Amino acid sequence: LDYNVVLMLPEKGVPQIWEEYEKILNDSGEIVKIKKVPRFAFYDLASKSYAVVASGERALYANIILRKGVI
């Protein structure tokens, strides 16, 4: 796959939380490729996930899928 992170596209606009995510990911020192997908495509990917973590984040469109790699 050609991405490390998946975000759910909103109907319109850019969620504020994405700026924070991009800052955190860019500060990691790794090359991070972000893919943005429509809601139902995101749900499909999430249903195939190995683990789900509920963080309690209340920001709109704060859903994020992180793709793990080999260490």
Distance bins in CASP14 RR format, pairs under 12 A and 6 or more apart:
PFRMAT RR
TARGET T0000
AUTHOR 0000-0000-0000
RMODE 2
METHOD distances of the structure
MODEL  1
1 33 0 0 0 0 1 0 0 0 0 0 0
1 35 0 0 0 0 1 0 0 0 0 0 0
1 45 0 0 0 0 0 1 0 0 0 0 0
1 65 0 0 0 0 0 1 0 0 0 0 0
1 67 1 0 0 1 0 0 0 0 0 0 0
1 68 0 0 0 0 0 1 0 0 0 0 0
1 69 0 0 0 0 0 1 0 0 0 0 0
2 31 0 0 0 0 0 1 0 0 0 0 0
2 32 0 0 0 0 0 1 0 0 0 0 0
2 33 1 0 0 1 0 0 0 0 0 0 0
2 34 0 0 0 0 0 1 0 0 0 0 0
2 35 1 0 0 1 0 0 0 0 0 0 0
2 67 0 0 0 0 0 1 0 0 0 0 0
3 25 0 0 0 0 0 1 0 0 0 0 0
3 31 0 0 0 0 0 1 0 0 0 0 0
3 32 0 0 0 0 1 0 0 0 0 0 0
3 33 1 0 1 0 0 0 0 0 0 0 0
3 34 1 0 0 1 0 0 0 0 0 0 0
3 35 1 1 0 0 0 0 0 0 0 0 0
3 36 0 0 0 0 1 0 0 0 0 0 0
3 37 0 0 0 0 1 0 0 0 0 0 0
3 45 0 0 0 0 0 1 0 0 0 0 0
3 64 0 0 0 0 0 1 0 0 0 0 0
3 65 0 0 0 0 1 0 0 0 0 0 0
3 66 0 0 0 0 0 1 0 0 0 0 0
3 67 1 0 0 1 0 0 0 0 0 0 0
3 69 0 0 0 0 0 1 0 0 0 0 0
4 21 0 0 0 0 0 1 0 0 0 0 0
4 25 0 0 0 0 1 0 0 0 0 0 0
4 28 0 0 0 0 1 0 0 0 0 0 0
4 30 1 0 0 1 0 0 0 0 0 0 0
4 31 0 0 0 0 1 0 0 0 0 0 0
4 32 1 0 1 0 0 0 0 0 0 0 0
4 33 1 0 1 0 0 0 0 0 0 0 0
4 34 1 0 0 1 0 0 0 0 0 0 0
4 35 0 0 0 0 1 0 0 0 0 0 0
4 64 0 0 0 0 0 1 0 0 0 0 0
4 65 0 0 0 0 1 0 0 0 0 0 0
4 66 1 0 0 1 0 0 0 0 0 0 0
4 67 1 0 1 0 0 0 0 0 0 0 0
4 68 0 0 0 0 1 0 0 0 0 0 0
4 69 0 0 0 0 1 0 0 0 0 0 0
5 18 0 0 0 0 0 1 0 0 0 0 0
5 21 1 0 0 1 0 0 0 0 0 0 0
5 22 0 0 0 0 1 0 0 0 0 0 0
5 24 0 0 0 0 0 1 0 0 0 0 0
5 25 1 0 0 1 0 0 0 0 0 0 0
5 26 0 0 0 0 0 1 0 0 0 0 0
5 28 0 0 0 0 0 1 0 0 0 0 0
5 30 0 0 0 0 0 1 0 0 0 0 0
5 31 0 0 0 0 0 1 0 0 0 0 0
5 32 1 0 0 1 0 0 0 0 0 0 0
5 33 1 0 0 1 0 0 0 0 0 0 0
5 34 1 0 1 0 0 0 0 0 0 0 0
5 35 1 0 0 1 0 0 0 0 0 0 0
5 36 0 0 0 0 1 0 0 0 0 0 0
5 37 0 0 0 0 0 1 0 0 0 0 0
5 42 0 0 0 0 0 1 0 0 0 0 0
5 45 0 0 0 0 0 1 0 0 0 0 0
5 63 0 0 0 0 0 1 0 0 0 0 0
5 64 1 0 0 1 0 0 0 0 0 0 0
5 65 1 0 0 1 0 0 0 0 0 0 0
5 66 1 0 1 0 0 0 0 0 0 0 0
5 67 1 0 0 1 0 0 0 0 0 0 0
5 68 0 0 0 0 0 1 0 0 0 0 0
6 21 0 0 0 0 0 1 0 0 0 0 0
6 32 0 0 0 0 0 1 0 0 0 0 0
6 33 0 0 0 0 0 1 0 0 0 0 0
6 34 1 0 0 1 0 0 0 0 0 0 0
6 35 1 0 1 0 0 0 0 0 0 0 0
6 36 1 0 0 1 0 0 0 0 0 0 0
6 37 1 0 0 1 0 0 0 0 0 0 0
6 38 0 0 0 0 0 1 0 0 0 0 0
6 39 0 0 0 0 0 1 0 0 0 0 0
6 41 0 0 0 0 1 0 0 0 0 0 0
6 42 1 0 0 1 0 0 0 0 0 0 0
6 43 0 0 0 0 0 1 0 0 0 0 0
6 44 0 0 0 0 0 1 0 0 0 0 0
6 45 1 0 1 0 0 0 0 0 0 0 0
6 46 0 0 0 0 1 0 0 0 0 0 0
6 48 0 0 0 0 0 1 0 0 0 0 0
6 49 0 0 0 0 1 0 0 0 0 0 0
6 61 0 0 0 0 0 1 0 0 0 0 0
6 63 0 0 0 0 1 0 0 0 0 0 0
6 64 1 0 0 1 0 0 0 0 0 0 0
6 65 1 1 0 0 0 0 0 0 0 0 0
6 66 0 0 0 0 1 0 0 0 0 0 0
6 67 1 0 0 1 0 0 0 0 0 0 0
7 14 0 0 0 0 1 0 0 0 0 0 0
7 15 0 0 0 0 1 0 0 0 0 0 0
7 17 0 0 0 0 1 0 0 0 0 0 0
7 18 1 0 0 1 0 0 0 0 0 0 0
7 19 0 0 0 0 0 1 0 0 0 0 0
7 20 0 0 0 0 0 1 0 0 0 0 0
7 21 1 0 0 1 0 0 0 0 0 0 0
7 22 0 0 0 0 1 0 0 0 0 0 0
7 25 0 0 0 0 0 1 0 0 0 0 0
7 32 0 0 0 0 0 1 0 0 0 0 0
7 33 0 0 0 0 0 1 0 0 0 0 0
7 34 1 0 0 1 0 0 0 0 0 0 0
7 35 1 0 0 1 0 0 0 0 0 0 0
7 36 1 0 1 0 0 0 0 0 0 0 0
7 37 1 0 0 1 0 0 0 0 0 0 0
7 38 0 0 0 0 0 1 0 0 0 0 0
7 39 0 0 0 0 0 1 0 0 0 0 0
7 41 0 0 0 0 0 1 0 0 0 0 0
7 42 1 0 0 1 0 0 0 0 0 0 0
7 45 0 0 0 0 0 1 0 0 0 0 0
7 46 0 0 0 0 0 1 0 0 0 0 0
7 59 0 0 0 0 0 1 0 0 0 0 0
7 60 0 0 0 0 0 1 0 0 0 0 0
7 61 1 0 0 1 0 0 0 0 0 0 0
7 62 0 0 0 0 1 0 0 0 0 0 0
7 63 1 0 0 1 0 0 0 0 0 0 0
7 64 1 0 0 1 0 0 0 0 0 0 0
7 65 1 0 0 1 0 0 0 0 0 0 0
7 66 0 0 0 0 0 1 0 0 0 0 0
8 15 0 0 0 0 1 0 0 0 0 0 0
8 17 0 0 0 0 0 1 0 0 0 0 0
8 18 0 0 0 0 0 1 0 0 0 0 0
8 21 0 0 0 0 0 1 0 0 0 0 0
8 34 0 0 0 0 0 1 0 0 0 0 0
8 35 0 0 0 0 0 1 0 0 0 0 0
8 36 1 0 0 1 0 0 0 0 0 0 0
8 37 1 0 0 1 0 0 0 0 0 0 0
8 38 1 0 0 1 0 0 0 0 0 0 0
8 39 1 0 1 0 0 0 0 0 0 0 0
8 40 0 0 0 0 1 0 0 0 0 0 0
8 41 0 0 0 0 1 0 0 0 0 0 0
8 42 1 0 1 0 0 0 0 0 0 0 0
8 43 0 0 0 0 1 0 0 0 0 0 0
8 44 0 0 0 0 0 1 0 0 0 0 0
8 45 0 0 0 0 1 0 0 0 0 0 0
8 46 0 0 0 0 1 0 0 0 0 0 0
8 60 0 0 0 0 0 1 0 0 0 0 0
8 61 1 0 1 0 0 0 0 0 0 0 0
8 62 0 0 0 0 1 0 0 0 0 0 0
8 63 1 0 1 0 0 0 0 0 0 0 0
8 64 0 0 0 0 1 0 0 0 0 0 0
8 65 0 0 0 0 1 0 0 0 0 0 0
9 15 0 0 0 0 1 0 0 0 0 0 0
9 18 0 0 0 0 0 1 0 0 0 0 0
9 34 0 0 0 0 0 1 0 0 0 0 0
9 35 0 0 0 0 1 0 0 0 0 0 0
9 36 1 0 1 0 0 0 0 0 0 0 0
9 37 1 0 0 1 0 0 0 0 0 0 0
9 38 1 0 1 0 0 0 0 0 0 0 0
9 39 1 0 0 1 0 0 0 0 0 0 0
9 40 0 0 0 0 0 1 0 0 0 0 0
9 41 0 0 0 0 1 0 0 0 0 0 0
9 42 1 0 0 1 0 0 0 0 0 0 0
9 61 0 0 0 0 1 0 0 0 0 0 0
9 63 0 0 0 0 0 1 0 0 0 0 0
10 16 0 0 0 0 0 1 0 0 0 0 0
10 17 0 0 0 0 0 1 0 0 0 0 0
10 18 0 0 0 0 1 0 0 0 0 0 0
10 36 0 0 0 0 1 0 0 0 0 0 0
10 37 0 0 0 0 0 1 0 0 0 0 0
10 38 0 0 0 0 1 0 0 0 0 0 0
10 39 0 0 0 0 1 0 0 0 0 0 0
10 42 0 0 0 0 0 1 0 0 0 0 0
10 59 0 0 0 0 0 1 0 0 0 0 0
10 60 1 0 0 1 0 0 0 0 0 0 0
10 61 1 0 1 0 0 0 0 0 0 0 0
10 62 0 0 0 0 0 1 0 0 0 0 0
10 63 0 0 0 0 0 1 0 0 0 0 0
11 38 0 0 0 0 1 0 0 0 0 0 0
11 39 0 0 0 0 1 0 0 0 0 0 0
11 60 0 0 0 0 0 1 0 0 0 0 0
11 61 0 0 0 0 1 0 0 0 0 0 0
12 60 0 0 0 0 0 1 0 0 0 0 0
12 61 0 0 0 0 0 1 0 0 0 0 0
13 36 0 0 0 0 0 1 0 0 0 0 0
13 60 0 0 0 0 0 1 0 0 0 0 0
13 61 0 0 0 0 1 0 0 0 0 0 0
14 21 0 0 0 0 0 1 0 0 0 0 0
14 22 0 0 0 0 0 1 0 0 0 0 0
14 36 0 0 0 0 1 0 0 0 0 0 0
14 60 0 0 0 0 0 1 0 0 0 0 0
14 61 0 0 0 0 1 0 0 0 0 0 0
15 21 0 0 0 0 1 0 0 0 0 0 0
15 22 0 0 0 0 0 1 0 0 0 0 0
15 36 0 0 0 0 0 1 0 0 0 0 0
15 57 0 0 0 0 0 1 0 0 0 0 0
15 59 1 0 0 1 0 0 0 0 0 0 0
15 60 1 0 1 0 0 0 0 0 0 0 0
15 61 1 1 0 0 0 0 0 0 0 0 0
15 62 1 0 0 1 0 0 0 0 0 0 0
15 63 0 0 0 0 1 0 0 0 0 0 0
15 64 0 0 0 0 0 1 0 0 0 0 0
16 22 0 0 0 0 0 1 0 0 0 0 0
16 23 0 0 0 0 0 1 0 0 0 0 0
16 57 0 0 0 0 0 1 0 0 0 0 0
16 58 0 0 0 0 0 1 0 0 0 0 0
16 59 1 0 0 1 0 0 0 0 0 0 0
16 60 0 0 0 0 1 0 0 0 0 0 0
16 61 0 0 0 0 1 0 0 0 0 0 0
16 62 0 0 0 0 1 0 0 0 0 0 0
17 23 0 0 0 0 0 1 0 0 0 0 0
17 24 0 0 0 0 0 1 0 0 0 0 0
17 55 0 0 0 0 0 1 0 0 0 0 0
17 57 1 0 0 1 0 0 0 0 0 0 0
17 58 0 0 0 0 1 0 0 0 0 0 0
17 59 1 1 0 0 0 0 0 0 0 0 0
17 60 1 0 0 1 0 0 0 0 0 0 0
17 61 1 0 0 1 0 0 0 0 0 0 0
17 62 1 0 1 0 0 0 0 0 0 0 0
17 63 0 0 0 0 1 0 0 0 0 0 0
17 64 0 0 0 0 1 0 0 0 0 0 0
18 24 0 0 0 0 0 1 0 0 0 0 0
18 25 0 0 0 0 0 1 0 0 0 0 0
18 34 0 0 0 0 1 0 0 0 0 0 0
18 36 0 0 0 0 1 0 0 0 0 0 0
18 59 0 0 0 0 1 0 0 0 0 0 0
18 60 0 0 0 0 0 1 0 0 0 0 0
18 61 1 0 0 1 0 0 0 0 0 0 0
18 62 0 0 0 0 1 0 0 0 0 0 0
18 63 0 0 0 0 0 1 0 0 0 0 0
18 64 0 0 0 0 1 0 0 0 0 0 0
19 25 0 0 0 0 0 1 0 0 0 0 0
19 26 0 0 0 0 0 1 0 0 0 0 0
19 59 0 0 0 0 0 1 0 0 0 0 0
19 61 0 0 0 0 0 1 0 0 0 0 0
19 62 0 0 0 0 0 1 0 0 0 0 0
20 26 0 0 0 0 0 1 0 0 0 0 0
20 27 0 0 0 0 0 1 0 0 0 0 0
20 57 0 0 0 0 1 0 0 0 0 0 0
20 59 0 0 0 0 1 0 0 0 0 0 0
20 61 0 0 0 0 0 1 0 0 0 0 0
20 62 0 0 0 0 1 0 0 0 0 0 0
20 64 0 0 0 0 0 1 0 0 0 0 0
21 27 0 0 0 0 0 1 0 0 0 0 0
21 28 0 0 0 0 0 1 0 0 0 0 0
21 32 0 0 0 0 1 0 0 0 0 0 0
21 34 0 0 0 0 1 0 0 0 0 0 0
21 36 0 0 0 0 0 1 0 0 0 0 0
21 57 0 0 0 0 0 1 0 0 0 0 0
21 59 0 0 0 0 1 0 0 0 0 0 0
21 61 0 0 0 0 0 1 0 0 0 0 0
21 62 0 0 0 0 1 0 0 0 0 0 0
21 63 0 0 0 0 0 1 0 0 0 0 0
21 64 1 0 0 1 0 0 0 0 0 0 0
21 65 0 0 0 0 0 1 0 0 0 0 0
21 66 0 0 0 0 0 1 0 0 0 0 0
22 28 0 0 0 0 0 1 0 0 0 0 0
22 32 0 0 0 0 1 0 0 0 0 0 0
22 33 0 0 0 0 0 1 0 0 0 0 0
22 34 1 0 0 1 0 0 0 0 0 0 0
22 36 0 0 0 0 0 1 0 0 0 0 0
22 64 0 0 0 0 0 1 0 0 0 0 0
23 32 0 0 0 0 0 1 0 0 0 0 0
24 30 0 0 0 0 0 1 0 0 0 0 0
24 32 0 0 0 0 1 0 0 0 0 0 0
24 34 0 0 0 0 0 1 0 0 0 0 0
24 64 0 0 0 0 0 1 0 0 0 0 0
24 66 0 0 0 0 0 1 0 0 0 0 0
25 31 0 0 0 0 1 0 0 0 0 0 0
25 32 1 0 1 0 0 0 0 0 0 0 0
25 33 0 0 0 0 1 0 0 0 0 0 0
25 34 1 0 0 1 0 0 0 0 0 0 0
25 64 0 0 0 0 1 0 0 0 0 0 0
25 66 0 0 0 0 1 0 0 0 0 0 0
26 32 1 0 0 1 0 0 0 0 0 0 0
26 33 0 0 0 0 0 1 0 0 0 0 0
26 34 0 0 0 0 0 1 0 0 0 0 0
28 66 0 0 0 0 0 1 0 0 0 0 0
30 66 0 0 0 0 0 1 0 0 0 0 0
30 69 0 0 0 0 0 1 0 0 0 0 0
30 71 0 0 0 0 0 1 0 0 0 0 0
32 64 0 0 0 0 0 1 0 0 0 0 0
32 66 0 0 0 0 1 0 0 0 0 0 0
32 67 0 0 0 0 1 0 0 0 0 0 0
33 66 0 0 0 0 0 1 0 0 0 0 0
33 67 0 0 0 0 1 0 0 0 0 0 0
34 64 0 0 0 0 1 0 0 0 0 0 0
34 65 0 0 0 0 0 1 0 0 0 0 0
34 66 0 0 0 0 0 1 0 0 0 0 0
34 67 0 0 0 0 0 1 0 0 0 0 0
35 41 0 0 0 0 1 0 0 0 0 0 0
35 42 0 0 0 0 1 0 0 0 0 0 0
35 45 0 0 0 0 1 0 0 0 0 0 0
35 64 0 0 0 0 0 1 0 0 0 0 0
35 65 0 0 0 0 1 0 0 0 0 0 0
35 66 0 0 0 0 0 1 0 0 0 0 0
35 67 0 0 0 0 1 0 0 0 0 0 0
36 42 0 0 0 0 1 0 0 0 0 0 0
36 45 0 0 0 0 0 1 0 0 0 0 0
36 61 0 0 0 0 1 0 0 0 0 0 0
36 63 0 0 0 0 0 1 0 0 0 0 0
36 64 0 0 0 0 0 1 0 0 0 0 0
36 65 0 0 0 0 0 1 0 0 0 0 0
37 43 0 0 0 0 1 0 0 0 0 0 0
37 44 0 0 0 0 1 0 0 0 0 0 0
37 45 1 0 0 1 0 0 0 0 0 0 0
37 46 0 0 0 0 0 1 0 0 0 0 0
37 61 0 0 0 0 0 1 0 0 0 0 0
37 63 0 0 0 0 0 1 0 0 0 0 0
37 64 0 0 0 0 0 1 0 0 0 0 0
37 65 0 0 0 0 1 0 0 0 0 0 0
38 44 0 0 0 0 1 0 0 0 0 0 0
38 45 0 0 0 0 0 1 0 0 0 0 0
38 61 0 0 0 0 0 1 0 0 0 0 0
39 45 0 0 0 0 0 1 0 0 0 0 0
39 46 0 0 0 0 0 1 0 0 0 0 0
39 61 0 0 0 0 1 0 0 0 0 0 0
39 63 0 0 0 0 1 0 0 0 0 0 0
40 46 0 0 0 0 0 1 0 0 0 0 0
40 47 0 0 0 0 0 1 0 0 0 0 0
41 47 0 0 0 0 0 1 0 0 0 0 0
41 48 0 0 0 0 0 1 0 0 0 0 0
41 65 0 0 0 0 0 1 0 0 0 0 0
42 48 0 0 0 0 0 1 0 0 0 0 0
42 49 0 0 0 0 0 1 0 0 0 0 0
42 61 0 0 0 0 1 0 0 0 0 0 0
42 63 1 0 0 1 0 0 0 0 0 0 0
42 64 0 0 0 0 1 0 0 0 0 0 0
42 65 1 0 0 1 0 0 0 0 0 0 0
43 49 0 0 0 0 0 1 0 0 0 0 0
43 52 0 0 0 0 0 1 0 0 0 0 0
43 63 0 0 0 0 1 0 0 0 0 0 0
43 65 0 0 0 0 0 1 0 0 0 0 0
44 65 0 0 0 0 0 1 0 0 0 0 0
45 52 0 0 0 0 0 1 0 0 0 0 0
45 63 0 0 0 0 0 1 0 0 0 0 0
45 64 0 0 0 0 0 1 0 0 0 0 0
45 65 1 0 1 0 0 0 0 0 0 0 0
45 66 0 0 0 0 0 1 0 0 0 0 0
45 67 0 0 0 0 1 0 0 0 0 0 0
46 52 1 0 0 1 0 0 0 0 0 0 0
46 53 0 0 0 0 0 1 0 0 0 0 0
46 54 0 0 0 0 0 1 0 0 0 0 0
46 63 1 0 0 1 0 0 0 0 0 0 0
46 64 0 0 0 0 0 1 0 0 0 0 0
46 65 1 0 0 1 0 0 0 0 0 0 0
46 66 0 0 0 0 0 1 0 0 0 0 0
47 65 0 0 0 0 0 1 0 0 0 0 0
48 65 0 0 0 0 1 0 0 0 0 0 0
48 67 0 0 0 0 0 1 0 0 0 0 0
49 63 0 0 0 0 0 1 0 0 0 0 0
49 64 0 0 0 0 0 1 0 0 0 0 0
49 65 1 0 0 1 0 0 0 0 0 0 0
49 66 0 0 0 0 1 0 0 0 0 0 0
49 67 0 0 0 0 1 0 0 0 0 0 0
49 68 0 0 0 0 0 1 0 0 0 0 0
50 65 0 0 0 0 0 1 0 0 0 0 0
50 66 0 0 0 0 0 1 0 0 0 0 0
50 67 0 0 0 0 0 1 0 0 0 0 0
50 68 1 0 0 1 0 0 0 0 0 0 0
50 69 0 0 0 0 0 1 0 0 0 0 0
51 65 0 0 0 0 0 1 0 0 0 0 0
51 66 0 0 0 0 1 0 0 0 0 0 0
51 68 0 0 0 0 1 0 0 0 0 0 0
52 63 0 0 0 0 0 1 0 0 0 0 0
52 64 0 0 0 0 0 1 0 0 0 0 0
52 65 0 0 0 0 1 0 0 0 0 0 0
52 66 0 0 0 0 0 1 0 0 0 0 0
53 62 0 0 0 0 0 1 0 0 0 0 0
53 63 0 0 0 0 0 1 0 0 0 0 0
53 64 0 0 0 0 1 0 0 0 0 0 0
53 65 0 0 0 0 0 1 0 0 0 0 0
53 66 0 0 0 0 1 0 0 0 0 0 0
54 62 0 0 0 0 0 1 0 0 0 0 0
54 63 0 0 0 0 0 1 0 0 0 0 0
55 62 1 0 0 1 0 0 0 0 0 0 0
55 63 0 0 0 0 0 1 0 0 0 0 0
55 64 0 0 0 0 1 0 0 0 0 0 0
55 66 0 0 0 0 0 1 0 0 0 0 0
56 62 0 0 0 0 1 0 0 0 0 0 0
56 63 0 0 0 0 0 1 0 0 0 0 0
57 63 0 0 0 0 1 0 0 0 0 0 0
57 64 0 0 0 0 1 0 0 0 0 0 0
END
